[in-house]
Amino acid sequence: MRGPDDKWAEAVLTRIKSVNDHLAADALYHKQCSVNFRTTRGIPQAYQPSSETAKADKGRPADKRRTEAFKKVVEYFKEFDDEQITLTDMCTKMEDYLDSGTQAYTEKHMRQKLESHFGDEIMITCIKEKRNVVTFRSVAEKILKQFAESKQETDSEKEILG
């Protein structure tokens, strides 16, 4: 009998419980798996599931040079958070950090990476003629607050003069 902490047994039990008609579901095991399961041996090497890290590494492998350049762009953005910087500016800045043979991210990919990295901390908007201006939400809130306060002061001055 298999032990209570046996992950393979738990996985098999879960699969069995989730199917009503095992014949219709083709619930067959490889002969070697069946023997190993009943004799409390492990899953045969040929049928081992891929490791968890292999499952997590789907898609194109990350380019370390581009990843490092992106990190530098993020640091630059944090340092100069009061400037109006666009996605185009960020892609250009990334090019500065890369060798001539390596391409920077596209604006679309840069946007995705920034949104993934910062989440709700940033806003990407259009300001006048500038498209895709990246701003920290806290900086935008500060600017709006200052604008509202200056508008109130202007309105108060008009009342006094008027």
KETIDREN-724017 format. One line per 4 residues: for each residue x, y, z of N, C-alpha, C. Coordinates in nm, 4 decimals, padded with zeros to 6 digits. Example, Ala and Ser with C-alpha at 12.3 -4.5 7.8 and 13.67 -1.06 7.14 Angstrom:
<rs>
01.3190:-00.5690:00.7800:01.2300:-00.4500:00.7800:01.3200:-00.3300:00.7800; 01.2850:-00.2250:00.7080:01.3670:-00.1060:00.7140:01.2900:00.0030:00.7870
</rs>
This chain:
<rs>
00.0845:-00.1189:00.0000:00.0000:00.0000:00.0000:00.0880:00.1238:00.0000; 00.0453:00.2224:-00.0722:00.1213:00.3458:-00.0837:00.0968:00.4325:00.0390; 00.1935:00.5175:00.0742:00.1851:00.5998:00.1945:00.0934:00.7201:00.1774; 00.0560:00.7842:00.2901:-00.0358:00.8981:00.2858:00.0262:01.0236:00.2232
00.1587:01.0339:00.2223:00.2251:01.1511:00.1648:00.2725:01.1256:00.0221; 00.2134:01.0293:-00.0445:00.2555:00.9906:-00.1782:00.1850:01.0772:-00.2830; 00.2608:01.1655:-00.3465:00.2013:01.2588:-00.4441:00.1498:01.1861:-00.5681; 00.2193:01.0804:-00.6084:00.1747:01.0054:-00.7250:00.0400:00.9414:-00.6960
00.0255:00.8829:-00.5773:-00.1017:00.8201:-00.5398:-00.2133:00.9243:-00.5338; -00.1819:01.0420:-00.4804:-00.2817:01.1497:-00.4746:-00.3258:01.1913:-00.6150; -00.2299:01.2027:-00.7059:-00.2618:01.2426:-00.8434:-00.3496:01.1381:-00.9114; -00.3169:01.0107:-00.8919:-00.3963:00.9026:-00.9517:-00.5368:00.9025:-00.8931
-00.5479:00.9147:-00.7614:-00.6782:00.9165:-00.6953:-00.7633:01.0337:-00.7455; -00.7032:01.1489:-00.7610:-00.7759:01.2663:-00.8113:-00.8291:01.2406:-00.9518; -00.7448:01.1805:-01.0378:-00.7895:01.1497:-01.1742:-00.9025:01.0477:-01.1740; -00.8922:00.9474:-01.0888:-00.9957:00.8434:-01.0818:-01.1281:00.9025:-01.0346
-01.1227:00.9882:-00.9319:-01.2451:01.0482:-00.8777:-01.3129:01.1429:-00.9762; -01.2360:01.2015:-01.0655:-01.2944:01.3012:-01.1556:-01.3614:01.2397:-01.2785; -01.3517:01.1084:-01.2955:-01.4097:01.0425:-01.4129:-01.5140:00.9406:-01.3679; -01.6320:00.9444:-01.4304:-01.7375:00.8489:-01.3964:-01.7223:00.7175:-01.4722
-01.6903:00.7244:-01.5992:-01.6793:00.6045:-01.6826:-01.5336:00.5887:-01.7259; -01.4583:00.5068:-01.6558:-01.3155:00.4931:-01.6813:-01.2854:00.4306:-01.8171; -01.3701:00.3404:-01.8632:-01.3481:00.2812:-01.9956:-01.3668:00.3847:-02.1051; -01.4703:00.4673:-02.0922:-01.4949:00.5711:-02.1924:-01.3825:00.6746:-02.1915
-01.3220:00.6963:-02.0761:-01.2144:00.7946:-02.0642:-01.0782:00.7343:-02.1002; -01.0780:00.6085:-02.1448:-00.9532:00.5394:-02.1777:-00.8540:00.5449:-02.0617; -00.9035:00.5133:-01.9437:-00.8203:00.5185:-01.8233:-00.7296:00.3964:-01.8183; -00.6308:00.3967:-01.9028:-00.5344:00.2876:-01.9086:-00.3988:00.3395:-01.8633
-00.3208:00.2540:-01.8005:-00.1868:00.2918:-01.7582:-00.0860:00.2110:-01.8373; 00.0307:00.2669:-01.8562:00.1389:00.1914:-01.9165:00.1665:00.0726:-01.8250; 00.2032:-00.0384:-01.8846:00.2264:-00.1595:-01.8050:00.3309:-00.1331:-01.6969; 00.4407:-00.0678:-01.7333:00.5479:-00.0409:-01.6373:00.4986:00.0510:-01.5250
00.4177:00.1510:-01.5581:00.3627:00.2416:-01.4557:00.2720:00.1643:-01.3607; 00.1887:00.0782:-01.4165:00.0968:-00.0004:-01.3346:00.1734:-00.0882:-01.2358; 00.2765:-00.1566:-01.2843:00.3576:-00.2432:-01.1974:00.4269:-00.1596:-01.0904; 00.4888:-00.0508:-01.1304:00.5598:00.0341:-01.0335:00.4647:00.0932:-00.9300
00.3452:00.1311:-00.9727:00.2490:00.1906:-00.8799:00.2068:00.0881:-00.7746; 00.1746:-00.0339:-00.8198:00.1280:-00.1375:-00.7280:00.2377:-00.1882:-00.6360; 00.3629:-00.1771:-00.6780:00.4745:-00.2251:-00.5952:00.5436:-00.1096:-00.5219; 00.4787:00.0018:-00.5159:00.5235:00.1244:-00.4465:00.6588:00.1774:-00.4941
00.6915:00.1503:-00.6174:00.8100:00.2125:-00.6762:00.7685:00.3469:-00.7347; 00.8650:00.4217:-00.7799:00.8369:00.5533:-00.8369:00.7921:00.5466:-00.9818; 00.7607:00.6613:-01.0357:00.7209:00.6717:-01.1765:00.8431:00.6399:-01.2619; 00.8280:00.5541:-01.3648:00.9420:00.5246:-01.4520:00.9965:00.6531:-01.5154
01.1275:00.6582:-01.5316:01.1939:00.7781:-01.5843:01.1330:00.8234:-01.7174; 01.0983:00.7298:-01.8026:01.0435:00.7643:-01.9343:00.9105:00.8380:-01.9251; 00.8383:00.8200:-01.8149:00.7057:00.8808:-01.8004:00.7024:00.9901:-01.6933; 00.8191:01.0302:-01.6452:00.8256:01.1357:-01.5438:00.7741:01.2662:-01.6039
00.6905:01.3388:-01.5288:00.6497:01.4702:-01.5781:00.7697:01.5635:-01.5751; 00.7677:01.6627:-01.6621:00.8792:01.7567:-01.6633:00.8824:01.8319:-01.5312; 00.9982:01.8799:-01.4948:01.0124:01.9481:-01.3657:00.9296:02.0760:-01.3626; 00.9025:02.1257:-01.2424:00.8218:02.2474:-01.2254:00.8893:02.3666:-01.2911
01.0222:02.3718:-01.2845:01.0911:02.4854:-01.3450:01.0791:02.4809:-01.4962; 01.0804:02.3628:-01.5534:01.0652:02.3529:-01.6981:00.9269:02.4000:-01.7402; 00.8251:02.3720:-01.6586:00.6899:02.4176:-01.6896:00.6807:02.5692:-01.6824; 00.7516:02.6289:-01.5885:00.7458:02.7738:-01.5702:00.8196:02.8476:-01.6812
00.9143:02.7814:-01.7471:00.9954:02.8468:-01.8485:00.9366:02.8322:-01.9882; 00.8090:02.8600:-02.0021:00.7468:02.8520:-02.1334:00.7759:02.9795:-02.2102; 00.7675:02.9706:-02.3415:00.7891:03.0885:-02.4241:00.9363:03.1084:-02.4547; 00.9643:03.2234:-02.5123:01.1001:03.2561:-02.5520:01.1862:03.2783:-02.4274
01.3075:03.2224:-02.4255:01.3930:03.2454:-02.3090:01.4307:03.3932:-02.2988; 01.4440:03.4411:-02.1771:01.4757:03.5819:-02.1549:01.6188:03.6106:-02.1996; 01.6365:03.7233:-02.2657:01.7684:03.7692:-02.3072:01.8246:03.8514:-02.1913; 01.9310:03.8021:-02.1305:01.9853:03.8662:-02.0105:02.0302:04.0093:-02.0372
02.0861:04.0341:-02.1557:02.1315:04.1707:-02.1866:02.0134:04.2665:-02.1908; 01.9053:04.2227:-02.2546:01.7866:04.3082:-02.2633:01.7207:04.3236:-02.1265; 01.7210:04.2170:-02.0479:01.6638:04.2244:-01.9135:01.7412:04.3244:-01.8282; 01.8740:04.3193:-01.8359:01.9572:04.4137:-01.7596:01.9357:04.5566:-01.8083
01.9251:04.5744:-01.9394:01.9011:04.7083:-01.9943:01.7652:04.7605:-01.9485; 01.6650:04.6733:-01.9439:01.5325:04.7141:-01.8960:01.5409:04.7584:-01.7501; 01.6160:04.6850:-01.6686:01.6317:04.7225:-01.5276:01.6942:04.8610:-01.5149; 01.7908:04.8907:-01.6020:01.8542:05.0233:-01.5999:01.7548:05.1318:-01.6399
01.6696:05.1019:-01.7372:01.5658:05.1972:-01.7784:01.4713:05.2233:-01.6618; 01.4356:05.1180:-01.5893:01.3475:05.1319:-01.4727:01.4130:05.2218:-01.3681; 01.5417:05.2010:-01.3423:01.6134:05.2847:-01.2450:01.6180:05.4301:-01.2916; 01.6423:05.4504:-01.4206:01.6434:05.5859:-01.4768:01.5066:05.6518:-01.4575
01.4022:05.5774:-01.4861:01.2650:05.6284:-01.4716:01.2366:05.6667:-01.3270; 01.2804:05.5835:-01.2341:01.2591:05.6133:-01.0919:01.3357:05.7388:-01.0498; 01.4573:05.7526:-01.1026:01.5416:05.8665:-01.0657:01.4865:05.9984:-01.1201; 01.4348:05.9947:-01.2416:01.3835:06.1157:-01.3061:01.2317:06.1088:-01.3188
01.1650:06.0759:-01.2095:01.0200:06.0551:-01.2110:00.9404:06.1824:-01.2359; 01.0036:06.2992:-01.2217:00.9301:06.4238:-01.2423:00.9314:06.4691:-01.3883; 01.0042:06.3992:-01.4747:01.0088:06.4337:-01.6171:00.8959:06.3644:-01.6923; 00.8591:06.4236:-01.8065:00.7614:06.3588:-01.8943:00.8391:06.2681:-01.9891
00.8341:06.1402:-01.9628:00.9081:06.0441:-02.0441:00.8092:05.9534:-02.1161; 00.8300:05.9350:-02.2449:00.7387:05.8538:-02.3255:00.7952:05.7127:-02.3418; 00.7104:05.6241:-02.3917:00.7568:05.4881:-02.4207:00.8686:05.4919:-02.5244; 00.8566:05.5831:-02.6222:00.9608:05.5977:-02.7243:01.0928:05.6360:-02.6587
01.0868:05.7326:-02.5648:01.2077:05.7739:-02.4923:01.2687:05.6559:-02.4172; 01.1838:05.5752:-02.3573:01.2333:05.4611:-02.2798:01.2989:05.3570:-02.3703; 01.2408:05.3339:-02.4868:01.3003:05.2391:-02.5818:01.4353:05.2915:-02.6309; 01.4427:05.4226:-02.6558:01.5685:05.4844:-02.6984:01.6726:05.4735:-02.5875
01.6312:05.4981:-02.4641:01.7213:05.4875:-02.3492:01.7710:05.3438:-02.3361; 01.6834:05.2474:-02.3603:01.7223:05.1066:-02.3529:01.8284:05.0752:-02.4584; 01.8124:05.1333:-02.5785:01.9123:05.1143:-02.6844:02.0492:05.1638:-02.6388; 02.0497:05.2751:-02.5636:02.1759:05.3302:-02.5128:02.2483:05.2314:-02.4218
02.1733:05.1491:-02.3513:02.2312:05.0530:-02.2575:02.2700:04.9206:-02.3236; 02.2375:04.9031:-02.4509:02.2626:04.7764:-02.5201:02.3774:04.7885:-02.6198; 02.4362:04.6735:-02.6543:02.5354:04.6687:-02.7611:02.4664:04.6990:-02.8928; 02.5445:04.7346:-02.9934:02.4852:04.7723:-03.1221:02.4100:04.6572:-03.1887
02.4449:04.5329:-03.1601:02.3787:04.4196:-03.2235:02.2491:04.3756:-03.1571; 02.2184:04.4315:-03.0408:02.1002:04.3889:-02.9659:01.9917:04.4943:-02.9763; 01.8716:04.4507:-03.0100:01.7591:04.5434:-03.0247:01.6904:04.5683:-02.8917; 01.6452:04.6912:-02.8749:01.5658:04.7265:-02.7570:01.4244:04.6726:-02.7758
01.3461:04.6775:-02.6688:01.2065:04.6361:-02.6772:01.1292:04.7301:-02.7692; 01.0232:04.6783:-02.8274:00.9302:04.7639:-02.9007:00.8488:04.8420:-02.7976; 00.7807:04.9465:-02.8417:00.6981:05.0246:-02.7486:00.5916:04.9369:-02.6839; 00.5316:04.8492:-02.7637:00.4270:04.7614:-02.7114:00.4826:04.6702:-02.6021
00.6005:04.6115:-02.6286:00.6608:04.5207:-02.5301:00.7093:04.5984:-02.4076; 00.7627:04.7179:-02.4304:00.8073:04.8021:-02.3185:00.6891:04.8341:-02.2276; 00.5751:04.8660:-02.2889:00.4539:04.8960:-02.2117:00.4144:04.7756:-02.1257; 00.4134:04.6563:-02.1871:00.3773:04.5344:-02.1144:00.4737:04.5082:-01.9990
00.6024:04.5247:-02.0244:00.7025:04.5007:-01.9201:00.6880:04.6011:-01.8062; 00.6636:04.7289:-01.8395:00.6464:04.8311:-01.7359:00.5215:04.8038:-01.6530; 00.4114:04.7699:-01.7208:00.2869:04.7412:-01.6490:00.3027:04.6175:-01.5612; 00.3764:04.5202:-01.6093:00.4014:04.3998:-01.5306:00.4908:04.4324:-01.4102
00.5898:04.5168:-01.4329:00.6854:04.5512:-01.3268:00.6246:04.6428:-01.2205; 00.5545:04.7467:-01.2650:00.5036:04.8474:-01.1721:00.3572:04.8277:-01.1327; 00.2809:04.7554:-01.2124:00.1387:04.7364:-01.1823:00.0638:04.8679:-01.1860; -00.0131:04.8958:-01.0803:-00.0945:05.0174:-01.0735:-00.0159:05.1409:-01.0322
00.1134:05.1278:-01.0109:00.1938:05.2425:-00.9679:00.2156:05.3437:-01.0797; 00.1961:05.3018:-01.2055:00.2204:05.3935:-01.3169:00.0938:05.4175:-01.3974; 00.0982:05.5273:-01.4734:-00.0084:05.5611:-01.5682:00.0591:05.5860:-01.7026; -00.0042:05.5435:-01.8097:00.0472:05.5712:-01.9434:-00.0637:05.6445:-02.0171
-00.0393:05.7729:-02.0460:-00.1433:05.8587:-02.1027:-00.0872:05.9450:-02.2148; -00.1758:06.0214:-02.2771:-00.1368:06.1201:-02.3775:-00.1470:06.2589:-02.3151; -00.0432:06.3392:-02.3328:-00.0435:06.4768:-02.2834:-00.0141:06.5674:-02.4019; -00.1145:06.6460:-02.4395:-00.1071:06.7340:-02.5569:-00.0640:06.6524:-02.6777
00.0495:06.6853:-02.7360:00.0968:06.6168:-02.8570:00.1754:06.4891:-02.8241; 00.2131:06.4733:-02.6991:00.2949:06.3577:-02.6602:00.2076:06.2359:-02.6348; 00.2420:06.1266:-02.7033:00.1698:06.0005:-02.6839:00.2458:05.9112:-02.5871; 00.1706:05.8303:-02.5141:00.2276:05.7274:-02.4268:00.3289:05.7826:-02.3258
00.2865:05.8860:-02.2544:00.3692:05.9424:-02.1484:00.3542:05.8539:-02.0248; 00.4671:05.8113:-01.9708:00.4678:05.7225:-01.8547:00.4930:05.8074:-01.7301; 00.4037:05.7958:-01.6340:00.4125:05.8742:-01.5110:00.3759:05.7861:-01.3932; 00.4445:05.8091:-01.2826:00.4021:05.7422:-01.1603:00.2683:05.8007:-01.1177
00.1805:05.7167:-01.0747:00.0472:05.7602:-01.0309:00.0587:05.8646:-00.9191; 00.1521:05.8454:-00.8281:00.1698:05.9398:-00.7170:00.2125:06.0775:-00.7679; 00.2961:06.0813:-00.8710:00.3395:06.2091:-00.9293:00.2216:06.2767:-00.9982; 00.1419:06.1997:-01.0711:00.0243:06.2557:-01.1390:-00.0740:06.3130:-01.0373
-00.0942:06.2424:-00.9272:-00.1850:06.2915:-00.8228:-00.1332:06.4215:-00.7626; -00.0018:06.4295:-00.7422:00.0593:06.5501:-00.6871:00.0400:06.6685:-00.7830; 00.0597:06.6445:-00.9124:00.0426:06.7496:-01.0131:-00.1018:06.7975:-01.0157; -00.1959:06.7051:-01.0136:-00.3379:06.7423:-01.0149:-00.3758:06.8209:-00.8898
-00.3213:06.7812:-00.7780:-00.3494:06.8513:-00.6523:-00.2953:06.9944:-00.6582; -00.1719:07.0095:-00.7077:-00.1130:07.1430:-00.7211:-00.1937:07.2291:-00.8176; -00.2397:07.1700:-00.9261:-00.3205:07.2426:-01.0240:-00.4508:07.2898:-00.9604; -00.5159:07.2022:-00.8859:-00.6424:07.2379:-00.8210:-00.6210:07.3501:-00.7199
-00.5118:07.3429:-00.6439:-00.4825:07.4475:-00.5456:-00.4538:07.5811:-00.6132; -00.3785:07.5790:-00.7234:-00.3477:07.7044:-00.7936:-00.4732:07.7628:-00.8568; -00.5638:07.6784:-00.9019:-00.6903:07.7248:-00.9598:-00.7747:07.7920:-00.8520; -00.7770:07.7336:-00.7325:-00.8527:07.7933:-00.6219:-00.7948:07.9293:-00.5849
-00.6608:07.9402:-00.5839:-00.5968:08.0682:-00.5528:-00.6322:08.1725:-00.6580; -00.6313:08.1323:-00.7848:-00.6654:08.2238:-00.8939:-00.8100:08.2689:-00.8812; -00.9004:08.1769:-00.8509:-01.0419:08.2113:-00.8336:-01.0609:08.3062:-00.7155; -00.9852:08.2836:-00.6072:-00.9943:08.3705:-00.4894:-00.9457:08.5108:-00.5230
-00.8375:08.5199:-00.6003:-00.7844:08.6502:-00.6405:-00.8841:08.7244:-00.7283; -00.9520:08.6534:-00.8178:-01.0524:08.7160:-00.9053:-01.1673:08.7717:-00.8232; -01.2078:08.6976:-00.7187:-01.3172:08.7449:-00.6325:-01.2770:08.8724:-00.5594; -01.1525:08.8769:-00.5123:-01.1046:08.9938:-00.4390:-01.0955:09.1143:-00.5325
-01.0430:09.0932:-00.6524:-01.0278:09.2021:-00.7489:-01.1601:09.2408:-00.8130; -01.2492:09.1451:-00.8257:-01.3733:09.1660:-00.8989:-01.4760:09.2335:-00.8224
</rs>
